[in-house]
Amino acid sequence: MKKKFSLGKVATHAFLIVWLLLCVFPLYWLLCFSLKDTQEIFNGNLIGLPTQWLFSNYANAWGAGGNISVFLMNSVIDTAVTLCITSLMGFMSAYGLLRMRWKGQKVVMTYIMMGMMIPMHAALYPLTETLLPLNKTYWALIIPYAAFNIPITILILSGFITNIPYEMEEAACIDGSGIFRTAFTIILPMMVPAIATAAIFVFLQVWNELLLATIFASGKVRTLTVGIQQMSGQYQTDYGSMGAALVIATLPTLVLYMCMSGQVQRSLIAGAVKG
Amino acid sequence: MKRVLSNKWSIAVFVLPTVLFFTYIVIIPIFKSFYYSLLSEIPAKVGDQSEFVWFENYIKMFTPGRRNAFPEAVLNSLYYAGLSIFVQLPFSLLIALILANGVKSESLYRNLFFIPVVISSVVISLLWQRIYKDLVPSIYEIFHLTLPKNGFLANKDTKLMAVFLPSLWQFVGYHMLLMYGALKSIPTDVIEAATVDGAGGVRMALRIQIPMIKPMLKVCLSFSLIGSFKLFDTPWILLERANKSLPALSMYVEMFSNHKYSYASAQAMFIVFECLAFTVLLNILFKDWDGFTLRRGRRRLAA
């Protein structure tokens, strides 16, 4: 490879840096206005760093006016329970579908994978009927979230689970272990990285979901996405608190991404087939 | 051993709960939706039954009329798909090629470009709302430009573009990552052989790299297409309520604001059919592309 300082290289970097700024600037801007008060923004300090760092905006959004803490808790509960369900059911059915041997396993696999191609718009109205008794509970969101994310979980797990040698089961079987013990104490620990990959993908889907949340999450069980969207209506004039709410809503995903960017990227590549 | 892995009871325990759950929550509602879409509207009087009207709702959906916004909504979503395919994807591909061919601090760029993808589209939309309402006007002021009437989000001519821009921007990182990953997995000896044969830069990209990541390009294309038909979050937040300018919005408004369940179900089914149709179309196109290059290759060999 040639290595020299050239005009082309400078242009390339300039291009990349411009796009980089366009990617990161909105975040910087958000962080800044979450620490300013409305007065400051309207007096012309639109882009610069805040003159006074108003952490009171965060306190305001968190409890007093904004109730972000409640929404955050709701999102955490919904996401956590959904992940438990998709991981457990995903693992069990991936094991049953791809590891065990029976007639019709391909048919069942195709059946579940077909569900992945169909957008959830299609099920929306009948779902409101089905889930009516659960209205205003966490389950009204958790159940559809889990059901719609099981196929992609199985798909992500399938790539890993078929690569584990069958000698594992054979050895366990000879040692007198039953199928459930084999699956949960021998295969499951080996599947942890794959389950994590799937879980990160599902986490991002569920945490950021809006369409179902606007329908099924009302009252006390509103999630972050619905909550901040409604807040933005009330907080037209209080930019600072709104900004703070947005930062709080973004923080969990952003921290996750910063801690394990490689893993998050792998997850999203693995889940891309979902469309 | 084989007996253990084929035990019907254990298979049922592993698979059956998921299948039943999935069927009850995903599959049955879809068929119900289709059934509802064939009914007339639920009558206001209690006790009256809706009638079976076959495809009347579908016909109504596409009957041109001043008050029927659905055809335009479909056109708008195709417009978004076009922008996504002809602007967003080539742009992402360009970035992916630059990064994959090795620049300084390649992974830093990649990690930062990807940030918008992990942020909720609700946050992104609310952020862009502020950008349109505060930041852009002040920039316009500096350069003494005139703003579109009513602002970007309410003006008839700029509205659509203003709504599309945030999600186009947000997902460049995703497409870039997918293409970058595919480019990186091209075996190095292929690249080396091409370099020895004198291919460099643009020729390498067009003749070797892009053809070799075709499967991933297909994934990106279907992602764009399906995403454009399903687009909901950004327009839902950025446009005023009861806006029906995109299929998913139209469906939502008809369903939950106007309570026209059958008509809305027909629109929902249309979104599904559209997604499936385009998936099939992409499969055919890409098969043809393979066939085309193969044939050309053979002809060259014969010559």
Chai-1 contact restraints between the chains, C-beta under 6 A:
chainA,res_idxA,chainB,res_idxB,connection_type,confidence,min_distance_angstrom,max_distance_angstrom,comment,restraint_id
A,T12,B,I98,contact,1.0,0.0,6.0,A-B,restraint_1
A,L16,B,Y109,contact,1.0,0.0,6.0,A-B,restraint_2
A,L20,B,L112,contact,1.0,0.0,6.0,A-B,restraint_3
A,C23,B,F113,contact,1.0,0.0,6.0,A-B,restraint_4
A,C23,B,P116,contact,1.0,0.0,6.0,A-B,restraint_5
A,P26,B,L127,contact,1.0,0.0,6.0,A-B,restraint_6
A,L30,B,L127,contact,1.0,0.0,6.0,A-B,restraint_7
A,L46,B,S138,contact,1.0,0.0,6.0,A-B,restraint_8
A,M89,B,T18,contact,1.0,0.0,6.0,A-B,restraint_9
A,M92,B,F14,contact,1.0,0.0,6.0,A-B,restraint_10
A,S93,B,V15,contact,1.0,0.0,6.0,A-B,restraint_11
A,S93,B,T18,contact,1.0,0.0,6.0,A-B,restraint_12
A,Y95,B,F14,contact,1.0,0.0,6.0,A-B,restraint_13
A,G96,B,I11,contact,1.0,0.0,6.0,A-B,restraint_14
A,G96,B,F14,contact,1.0,0.0,6.0,A-B,restraint_15
A,G96,B,V15,contact,1.0,0.0,6.0,A-B,restraint_16
A,M100,B,L5,contact,1.0,0.0,6.0,A-B,restraint_17
A,M100,B,I11,contact,1.0,0.0,6.0,A-B,restraint_18
A,R101,B,L5,contact,1.0,0.0,6.0,A-B,restraint_19
A,R101,B,S6,contact,1.0,0.0,6.0,A-B,restraint_20
A,W102,B,S6,contact,1.0,0.0,6.0,A-B,restraint_21
A,W102,B,I11,contact,1.0,0.0,6.0,A-B,restraint_22
A,G115,B,V26,contact,1.0,0.0,6.0,A-B,restraint_23
A,I118,B,V272,contact,1.0,0.0,6.0,A-B,restraint_24
A,P119,B,K230,contact,1.0,0.0,6.0,A-B,restraint_25
A,P119,B,C275,contact,1.0,0.0,6.0,A-B,restraint_26
A,H121,B,A268,contact,1.0,0.0,6.0,A-B,restraint_27
A,H121,B,I271,contact,1.0,0.0,6.0,A-B,restraint_28
A,A122,B,I30,contact,1.0,0.0,6.0,A-B,restraint_29
A,A122,B,S33,contact,1.0,0.0,6.0,A-B,restraint_30
A,A122,B,A268,contact,1.0,0.0,6.0,A-B,restraint_31
A,A122,B,V272,contact,1.0,0.0,6.0,A-B,restraint_32
A,A123,B,P29,contact,1.0,0.0,6.0,A-B,restraint_33
A,A123,B,I30,contact,1.0,0.0,6.0,A-B,restraint_34
A,Y125,B,M255,contact,1.0,0.0,6.0,A-B,restraint_35
A,Y125,B,Y261,contact,1.0,0.0,6.0,A-B,restraint_36
A,Y125,B,S265,contact,1.0,0.0,6.0,A-B,restraint_37
A,P126,B,P29,contact,1.0,0.0,6.0,A-B,restraint_38
A,P126,B,K32,contact,1.0,0.0,6.0,A-B,restraint_39
A,P126,B,S33,contact,1.0,0.0,6.0,A-B,restraint_40
A,L127,B,P29,contact,1.0,0.0,6.0,A-B,restraint_41
A,P144,B,I25,contact,1.0,0.0,6.0,A-B,restraint_42
A,A147,B,F22,contact,1.0,0.0,6.0,A-B,restraint_43
A,A147,B,I25,contact,1.0,0.0,6.0,A-B,restraint_44
A,A147,B,V26,contact,1.0,0.0,6.0,A-B,restraint_45
A,I150,B,F22,contact,1.0,0.0,6.0,A-B,restraint_46
A,E170,B,M1,contact,1.0,0.0,6.0,A-B,restraint_47
A,C173,B,M1,contact,1.0,0.0,6.0,A-B,restraint_48
A,C173,B,V4,contact,1.0,0.0,6.0,A-B,restraint_49
A,I179,B,V4,contact,1.0,0.0,6.0,A-B,restraint_50
A,I179,B,S10,contact,1.0,0.0,6.0,A-B,restraint_51
A,N208,B,S120,contact,1.0,0.0,6.0,A-B,restraint_52
A,L210,B,V122,contact,1.0,0.0,6.0,A-B,restraint_53
A,L210,B,D233,contact,1.0,0.0,6.0,A-B,restraint_54
A,L211,B,F232,contact,1.0,0.0,6.0,A-B,restraint_55
A,T225,B,S120,contact,1.0,0.0,6.0,A-B,restraint_56
A,T225,B,V122,contact,1.0,0.0,6.0,A-B,restraint_57
A,Q229,B,V122,contact,1.0,0.0,6.0,A-B,restraint_58
A,Q229,B,I237,contact,1.0,0.0,6.0,A-B,restraint_59
A,S232,B,L126,contact,1.0,0.0,6.0,A-B,restraint_60
A,L246,B,V123,contact,1.0,0.0,6.0,A-B,restraint_61
A,A249,B,V123,contact,1.0,0.0,6.0,A-B,restraint_62
A,T250,B,I119,contact,1.0,0.0,6.0,A-B,restraint_63
A,T250,B,V123,contact,1.0,0.0,6.0,A-B,restraint_64
A,T253,B,V118,contact,1.0,0.0,6.0,A-B,restraint_65
A,Y257,B,V118,contact,1.0,0.0,6.0,A-B,restraint_66
A,S261,B,N111,contact,1.0,0.0,6.0,A-B,restraint_67
A,Q265,B,L177,contact,1.0,0.0,6.0,A-B,restraint_68
A,I269,B,G181,contact,1.0,0.0,6.0,A-B,restraint_69
A,A272,B,L178,contact,1.0,0.0,6.0,A-B,restraint_70
A,A272,B,V219,contact,1.0,0.0,6.0,A-B,restraint_71
A,G275,B,S222,contact,1.0,0.0,6.0,A-B,restraint_72
A,G275,B,F223,contact,1.0,0.0,6.0,A-B,restraint_73
A,G275,B,I226,contact,1.0,0.0,6.0,A-B,restraint_74
